[in-house]
Amino acid sequence: MEHKRSFQRRQRLTVGAAVAITATLTLAGCAGGNTTSGGTGEAADQTLAFGVSGEFPVLRTGVNQGNLGWTQNALIHRGLVTYDAEGSVTPALAESYEQIDPATYSFTLHEGLTFHDGTPITSQTVADTLNYYATPESASSGYSAFRHIASIETPDELTAIIHLDANNSAFLQYLADPSSAIVPATALNADTPNTIGAGPFKIAAQEEGVGTTLEAFNDYYDAEDVQLDGIDVRYYADGTARTNALLSGDVDLIDYVPWEQFATIEADSNFVLTSQAGPLIYVQFNTTDGPFADPLVRKAVATAINRDNINATVLEGNGTPVYGLAIPGGEFDDAATDMYTYDPDEAKEVLAEAGYPDGFSTELSATSQYAFLQDAAISVQADLKEIGIEVTLNTPDWPTYTQNAAAGNYEIGVSGGGGSLNDPAYLVPWLGGPASFVNSFGYDNAELNAALQAGISAADEDERATAYGEAFSIVEDETPIVQLIQRAQGFAHSSKLEGFTNLPGFLTFYSAYTLAGAHLTD
């Protein structure tokens, strides 16, 4: 492949070889947390009790299934690369990698890799998986990047050389997404549950509505560094119940700490609260027909919503209002963040311009599973009423909401989530591409897609800024989604848990990656 410019820098990273360890876990041994052990002179039980905010979904290969999907993937699966505790890309199933030029990567696998069922992992496994993710039928969360795979060479069983059809500055980050794991051939379809991985833990048992029992995988590539014998994952859809389970010692770690509990946990030296600003509350639309097919109506919605009120009443002040697009690291602040203002009078004028001077009625979907999303929807309902849009609420559980959103079975929705990477490239699946629960149903703008792709493949910073500037201008005119607020995403854990890290920005949802290096102390 011929390139227009030479690549001046090569990267090569390595990690240690894997050494197997022996670990066993039974359901009977997972009856309680570990926060009360100690004082006996014995080593702490290395079974972590993890309280999560809902039931683990049935995993579908490559598909973005939200926080609980990412958490499960990060525990049982691995890709070629992963994220370390600082949020930097680091080798995983690949013992090392080399970026040969801007559009070519060579990966060398660890020797002797297998999936949990003993199936060998070779370079052909890598090629088959990534080629599957490159098809629109896969609905892969990384499709926007993987569709640019031109070819994959497999010169031997340990080497995979990936050729892209253009530079992608975020390609390694897409590979590090837990949803981009390397999987067995039997899972390369939309129907087979993706439960056999190559990650540090494997599924030992699952009980619907109760929890999932994981045990350490002896043949994990980095098994010598895995200190937990297993993880007892317990489902607590209610935030108060989840917090009480931590405070009472029933669990060692919880996700989605309710904002009203932040101060209580921070005040207790037996526990550690860690939060990251990144995940979003936002509005998505069904743009196929009806009022929300009109960009002016969508812009009226963007202008009508009081983000400060949502921050104060829903997030206890633990959020940052967004008046355009949130860009990790503050890149492109002026161009991306100054698109809208809160102005109900202007919203009424725009709505009248769109042909709705007296407003209209609609159904607003959200979810009852996460109280903050339901409360945000109630706030949006009140704001839209002020400009003449009468809203009735539909608040199913989260799995039902995501299914309806991906299928277009809604009119307007209040949803939550983060980008798949800390880069403006995260916007690609949010602003178009195959239908998913993340984007607005039916919206696809070829000019916007081209501008985003130009930003990703730009040869230098000036070209990158110009391309993304064009994309942001289109977003301001079209309003395909309305980002409302970046919220603080909190984990809390016993002070006896060491090695767990809440990863920065949007990567907070991938924080379960760090449990591979965590342990419990007396």
C-alpha positions, -999 to +999 in steps of 0.1 A: +000+000+000+014+034-010+012+062+015+014+100+008+037+107+037+064+087+055+057+076+091+085+089+113+077+070+146+074+034+154+058+019+185+066-014+201+052-025+234+056-058+253+041-075+283+054-105+303+045-141+293+016-157+310+020-182+338-010-203+349-023-203+384-048-226+401-081-211+413-114-226+423-147-210+432-181-224+443-214-208+448-213-218+484-181-199+489-196-167+475-221-161+503-207-128+515-183-099+509-148-097+524-149-063+542-151-078+576-122-103+574-090-096+593-074-100+627-070-138+622-035-138+608-048-155+577-047-142+542-078-124+530-103-144+510-097-134+474-133-137+463-146-102+454-183-094+459-193-069+432-227-052+433-237-039+399-266-018+388-287-044+370-287-078+354-259-087+330-272-088+295-269-118+272-237-107+254-239-103+217-206-103+198-192-068+192-224-050+202-225-020+225-248-031+253-240-003+277-224-002+311-233-038+321-222-052+288-189-034+289-184-046+325-191-082+317-169-081+285-140-065+305-141-094+330-144-124+307-130-112+273-098-097+259-088-081+227-055-076+211-049-046+234-065-032+265-063-001+288-040+002+318-049+019+350-040+053+335-063+048+305-034+042+281-036+015+254-014-015+264-009-050+249-033-078+259-037-110+238-010-094+216+023-098+235+035-069+213+025-047+184+042-024+159+027+004+140+046+001+107+031+031+090-001+053+096-024+025+082-006-007+090-003-025+123+015-058+131+005-078+162+023-107+177+002-130+199+013-147+231+021-183+226-004-209+238-034-187+240-068-204+244-104-195+251-121-206+283-132-238+266-097-247+255-101-236+219-067-223+206-064-186+196-043-180+165-038-151+141-066-166+120-089-162+150-079-126+151-086-121+114-119-138+115-131-117+144-120-084+131-134-091+096-167-099+112-166-066+131-160-049+097-194-060+084-225-038+090-245-069+099-224-073+130-236-040+145-202-038+160-196-008+182-163-004+164-178-007+129-169+029+120-132+020+124-132-016+114-150-011+081-118+005+070-098-027+073-086-034+038-070-068+045-054-089+073-023-110+067-016-140+088+019-151+078+021-175+108-001-185+137+011-157+160+013-128+136-016-107+123-008-077+101-038-053+097-039-030+066-063-001+068-075+018+037-066+051+054-050+064+085-071+061+117-056+080+146-079+062+171-076+026+157-058+012+187-084+027+210-112+010+191-093-023+195-091-017+233-129-014+236-141-044+256-167-050+229-139-055+204-127-087+220-113-116+200-139-144+202-144-180+190-157-187+155-189-200+170-197-166+184-193-147+151-230-142+146-259-122+160-276-151+178-250-171+198-244-157+233-209-145+235-199-160+269-167-179+260-138-155+262-101-153+269-102-128+297-090-132+333-123-146+346-147-172+332-184-178+339-190-205+365-227-200+371-255-175+364-288-171+382-314-149+365-323-119+386-296-127+412-261-127+399-232-142+380-203-162+395-169-158+379-138-178+386-102-171+376-091-185+343-060-205+348-047-201+312-051-164+310-021-148+293-013-128+324-025-153+350+004-148+374-008-112+381-044-121+387-048-123+425-086-127+428-098-163+429-132-152+416-158-125+415-194-129+429-214-104+408-247-095+424-275-075+408-289-045+426-311-024+402-320+000+431-292+025+439-300+027+476-300-011+480-267-012+462-251+014+484-265-003+516-250-036+504-216-019+504-220+000+537-231-032+554-202-053+541-223-075+519-203-064+488-168-050+484-174-029+453-204-012+436-209+007+404-232+037+397-230+052+432-261+075+436-250+111+437-269+117+470-247+090+486-214+106+476-209+126+508-219+096+530-193+073+515-166+100+514-171+106+551-164+070+560-127+059+561-137+023+556-147+031+520-133+048+489-153+068+465-138+074+430-156+093+403-149+105+367-167+131+346-175+117+312-208+098+307-236+118+292-273+123+296-287+132+262-318+133+240-321+111+209-348+112+182-366+090+158-360+110+127-378+089+102-411+107+103-432+130+125-420+163+141-386+151+150-377+145+113-374+183+111-340+197+122-357+229+134-379+209+159-348+191+172-330+225+176-361+238+195-357+209+219-320+217+223-328+253+232-357+245+255-340+223+280-326+237+313-294+218+318-285+237+350-318+225+366-310+189+357-276+192+372-290+207+404-320+185+409-310+152+394-272+150+399-269+170+431-245+193+413-222+165+402-224+173+365-212+196+338-239+211+314-232+206+277-244+231+251-231+213+221-209+183+220-186+170+248-151+164+236-127+145+259-097+165+270-113+198+260-102+196+224-121+219+201-139+236+230-151+266+211-163+249+180-179+220+198-194+234+230-210+267+220-239+255+198-270+262+219-282+283+248-311+278+272-338+302+258-374+290+259-386+321+239-362+313+211-373+276+212-409+287+207-399+308+177-380+280+161-409+256+168-433+281+151-408+284+121-410+246+118-448+248+115-458+240+151-468+274+165-492+256+189-468+228+197-478+191+195-480+159+216-455+132+218-442+103+239-409+106+256-391+073+264-366+068+292-359+041+317-370+034+352-340+013+359-317+043+365-335+069+386-313+097+373-324+091+337-361+089+347-357+121+367-339+138+338-368+128+316-393+143+340-373+176+339-372+175+301-409+168+301-415+200+321-392+221+299-409+209+267-443+217+281-431+253+285-427+256+247-460+238+239-448+202+235-471+180+256-452+149+267-463+115+281-436+093+296-428+057+288-401+043+312-394+006+308-364-012+322-330-005+306-328-036+283-363-029+269-353+008+264-322-001+245-340-027+223-367-001+215-342+026+207-322+003+183-354-007+166-368+028+163-398+020+186-399+055+201-404+091+192-380+110+215-359+095+242-337+105+272-308+082+274-274+079+290-240+066+280-205+076+271-183+074+241-163+043+233-130+061+235-115+094+247-113+110+212-137+130+190-139+098+169-164+085+195-190+107+177-191+086+146-216+059+159-235+086+179-242+107+148-249+081+122-240+046+110-260+014+117-290+017+140-281+012+177-295+023+210-269+051+211-278+072+180-309+088+167-329+063+147-329+070+109-305+098+110-276+095+085-259+125+068-232+117+042-216+151+045-213+148+083-199+113+080-173+124+055-162+153+077-159+131+108-139+106+087-116+133+075-109+144+110-100+108+120-077+103+090-061+138+090-024+140+083-018+169+107-034+190+134-045+218+111-063+193+088-078+176+118-092+209+132-106+220+098-124+186+093-139+185+128-149+221+125-169+213+094-185+184+113-195+205+143-210+231+120-233+204+105-242+191+139-252+226+150-275+230+119-289+195+120-291+187+158-290+149+153-288+144+191-289+168+221-262+162+247-274+177+280-248+170+307-217+151+316-223+134+348-199+121+375-197+083+373-189+069+406-176+036+419-172+029+456-154+001+474-141-012+507-108+003+517-096-034+517-098-035+479-066-025+463-057-022+426-091-011+413-091+021+393-120+042+379-106+049+344-107+085+331-134+101+310-156+079+289-133+049+298-150+048+332-173+021+318-142-001+311-130+001+347-136-036+353-105-042+332-085-032+363-099-060+385-075-083+367-048-067+389-068-061+421-068-079+454-083-078+489-063-071+520-069-080+556 
